[in-house]
Amino acid sequence: MARLRIRKDDMVRVISGRDRGKTGRVVRVDPKTQRVWVEGVNIQKKHLKPRTLRDVQRQQQVGGVLEREGPVHISNVMLIDPKSGQPTRVGVVRRDGRRVRIAKRSGAEID
């Protein structure tokens, strides 16, 4: 399995799908399924029934409709170039014996 070139806390733009054009920060990455969760993108609704928790304080879990981010395939997002703010492809080079990601558009180091 190849290493993914997008990591948690990267700024990305969605390039395909219902949320095309939206920009957000990567919240979570799943390399096994090649999916990323991006803030404010692919919002899904989950309906929760109110339930009672049997603990010391006798709190109740509130029900209702929760909105949260869903997964997006990694091929549908592009990293934002730190210099120009435009979407860019990501390259990997070795500098001083370490692996460094670079933006193909400007050649700037990403991390």
LINCORUR-V241204 format. One record per residue. RES is the residue in one small letter. SS is DSSP state (h for helix, s for strand, l for the rest). PSI is psi in degrees with one decimal (none if undefined). OMEGA is omega in whole degrees, -180 to 180 (* if undefined). Layout:
res = <RES & RES>
ss = <SS & SS>
psi = <PSI & PSI>
omega = <OMEGA & OMEGA>
This chain:
res = <m & a & r & l & r & i & r & k & d & d & m & v & r & v & i & s & g & r & d & r & g & k & t & g & r & v & v & r & v & d & p & k & t & q & r & v & w & v & e & g & v & n & i & q & k & k & h & l & k & p & r & t & l & r & d & v & q & r & q & q & q & v & g & g & v & l & e & r & e & g & p & v & h & i & s & n & v & m & l & i & d & p & k & s & g & q & p & t & r & v & g & v & v & r & r & d & g & r & r & v & r & i & a & k & r & s & g & a & e & i & d>
ss = <l & l & l & l & l & l & l & l & l & l & s & s & s & s & l & l & l & l & l & l & l & l & s & s & s & s & s & s & s & s & l & l & l & l & s & s & s & s & l & l & l & l & s & s & s & s & s & s & l & l & s & s & l & l & l & l & l & l & l & s & s & l & l & s & s & s & s & s & s & l & s & s & s & h & h & h & s & s & s & s & l & l & l & l & l & l & s & s & l & s & s & s & s & s & s & l & l & s & s & s & s & s & s & l & l & l & l & l & s & l & l>
psi = <130.0 & 153.1 & 143.7 & 148.0 & 1.3 & 133.3 & 171.3 & 143.0 & 6.3 & 149.4 & 127.5 & 160.3 & 136.5 & 127.9 & -4.3 & 150.3 & -171.0 & -33.6 & 25.6 & 134.0 & -16.2 & 147.1 & 142.5 & 174.1 & 139.4 & 123.7 & -36.5 & 148.3 & 134.8 & 99.3 & -26.7 & -43.2 & -1.5 & 52.0 & 151.0 & 151.6 & 124.3 & 136.9 & 127.8 & 11.2 & 141.5 & 54.7 & 126.7 & 147.6 & 136.8 & 127.6 & 123.4 & 134.6 & 138.6 & 135.4 & 153.0 & 132.5 & 133.9 & 77.5 & -172.8 & -40.0 & -9.0 & 46.2 & 161.4 & 138.5 & 124.1 & 145.7 & -176.9 & -164.3 & 118.1 & 138.5 & 130.4 & 164.7 & 143.8 & 171.7 & 149.2 & 138.6 & 144.4 & -22.9 & -12.0 & 6.8 & 151.1 & 142.6 & 144.8 & 128.8 & 127.3 & -26.1 & -53.6 & -18.9 & 9.0 & 156.8 & 143.9 & 156.9 & 162.6 & 132.9 & 160.2 & 127.6 & 162.4 & 123.0 & 124.9 & 36.7 & 8.9 & 155.8 & 123.2 & 133.4 & 138.6 & 151.9 & 125.5 & -30.6 & -46.4 & -15.8 & 6.0 & 146.5 & 140.9 & -36.5 & none>
omega = <-179 & 176 & 178 & -177 & 176 & -176 & 177 & 179 & 173 & 173 & -178 & 174 & 178 & -176 & -178 & 177 & -175 & -177 & -178 & 178 & -180 & 179 & 179 & -179 & 179 & -178 & -175 & 179 & 175 & -176 & -178 & 180 & -179 & 179 & 177 & 174 & -176 & 180 & 174 & -178 & 179 & -179 & 179 & -180 & 177 & -179 & -178 & 176 & 178 & -178 & 178 & 176 & -179 & 177 & -175 & -173 & 180 & 178 & 176 & 175 & -178 & 177 & 179 & -178 & 178 & 175 & 179 & -178 & 174 & -178 & 175 & 179 & -174 & 179 & -179 & 177 & 176 & 179 & 177 & 179 & -178 & -180 & -172 & -178 & 179 & 177 & -178 & 171 & -175 & 174 & 179 & 178 & 176 & 176 & -180 & 177 & 177 & -178 & -176 & 175 & 177 & 176 & -178 & -176 & -175 & -177 & -179 & 175 & -180 & 179 & *>
